[in-house]
Amino acid sequence: MQSVNDVALKEWAVICRELAEGRQFIVLRKGGIREPARGFNVEHNEFFLFPTYVHQNEDELIAAARAKLPEVARSAPPGGLVHLDLYARVAAVIEVTDLDALRRLDSYHALAWNAVERRFNYRRPGLHVIALQMFRLSEPIRAENLARYDGCRSWVALESAYPTAGCRAVLPETEFQRRFRALEASLGCSLPIRR
């Protein structure tokens, strides 16, 4: 694991909560409207999770995650601040261009099917499935939420590089490996490991 990092991936705060509590270990990404013309790409193998509270849409969440939205909203930092308490290491990435294959992943994430379909069909068919090993920081980072972090983009270059020492895995390694193998079985393929 990198000792310091200055990169973050923006993700709905409610999805960050699912990742932090081990209910989810994958994210499905298409990219924001301000992504490069070539579309979303997993540019980094390690990064902080940057929780976003704007555009969280309860209609695009399964019932269990939807029920957590009020609590997640109450835990939002004061305006002008961002709290980083999750760090991710990419285990594997695959772009899935078969909508039926994504249907087999329903139990792996908190997005409702209509959201998966909409994201899949945006611009061109396909979604990135990113398997993540999640870590909780020993001390949450409190930083200024700069105006340049705003906008519909996935990746944020943070103002400073922050330490990752003392991170603790959300899932024990054996549980992560079990879920990873189950993900491969659901997709019907071996996923190339990224390290």
Secondary structure, DSSP 8 states (H G I E B T S, - for coil): --SEEEEEEEEEHHHHHHHHTTS--EEEE---TTS-TT------SEEEEEEE-TT--GGGB-HHHHHHHHHHHHT---TTEEEEEEEEEEEEEEEE--HHHHHTTGGGSSB-HHHHHHHHHSSSS-EEEEEEEEEEEEEEEEEE--GGG-SS-SEEEEEEEEE-TT-EESS-HHHHHHHHHHHHHHHTS---B--
